[in-house]
């Protein structure tokens, strides 16, 4: 993912949080880091293919590229962190939670 897209993503994420809260800012940084790792793994899969050949002495065998499993782990982490940041709630729904409570705006009525 190029730097311009990363900056745009970070800008969009920053609009969705309370920027005064250091923990929220840290989560955004971790989210961006995971996105960069995700696309690096994607590049490794494209470079080496989805199956790789391993040579161990006189043995030779083909197995799935380990980057695929790592990419799935990073994706799960992104989803979990995204939920923690409230990214699973659309902007404008009134349910974005930036104060750490489990209450939405509709709960305040």
N, C-alpha and C positions, 0 to 999 in steps of 0.2 A: 504494500500500500504506500503510495507516495506521500511525501511530507505535506503537500497541500490538502489531501484528503484527511490526513491525521489531524491537521489544524482545524479543519472544518468540523470534524467529529468532536474534537475537544471543545470547540466553541459551542456546538449544539448541546453537549452534555453539561457544560457550565451554566447554560441558561436554565437548566432543570433543577439546580440545587441551590442551597443557601451558601453563597461563597464565603460567608463569615465563619463557617464551620470547617475547621481544619480536617476533621475526619472525612467529611464529604469530599474535600479537595483531594485528599490522599486516595480515596476510592476511585476518583476520576483518573488520577495518575496510574493506579494499578490497572484500571480498565483499559486505558490507552496502551500500556505496556503489554497486556494480554492480547490486544488486537494486533500489535506489531509482531508478537511471537506467532500468533495464529497465521498471519500471512507469510511469515518466514518459513513456517512448516509447510505451508501450501507451496512455496517456491521449491523447497527440498523435495516434495512429492513430485512436482513437475519435472525437476532435474533428474531424479533417480527412478521415477516411475512408481506405480502402485505396488509392484512386486520387485523384490531385489534378490539377487543371487548371492549367497554366502558360500565362501570356500573355506573349509576347515580341514587342513591337511589334504587327504585324498578324497574327502567328502565334498560334494557340491550340492546345495539344495536351494530352492526358491521359497521365499516366504514374503508375507506382506511387509511393506515398508513400515518400520516402527514409527515413522513420523505420522502415520495415519492415526494410530492409537493416541499419540501425544496431542495431535490436533483435536481429537474428540475430547480429551481431558481439558484442554484449554477452552474449547467451546462450552463445556459444562461449567467451567469457572466463570466464563463471560456471562452466561445465562444467570448464574447465581448472583454474581456481583451486580448485574443489571437489575435483577429483581430487588436487591438490597437498595439500589439507588432509585427505585421506582420507575425504571425504564420500561417496565411491562404495562404501564398505565399511559394511555395516550395523552398528549398535551391538550389542555383545555377540558379534560373530563372532570376537573374539580377534585380528583383523587390523588394527585401527586403529593407525596409525603416528603417534605424536606426538613421536618423538625424532629424526626426520630420517633414520633408517636405512631400508633396504629389507627389513628382517627383520620377520616377524610373530611372534607368541608361539609358534606351532607350530615355527618355525625354531630356537627356543632349546632345544628338547628334544634 
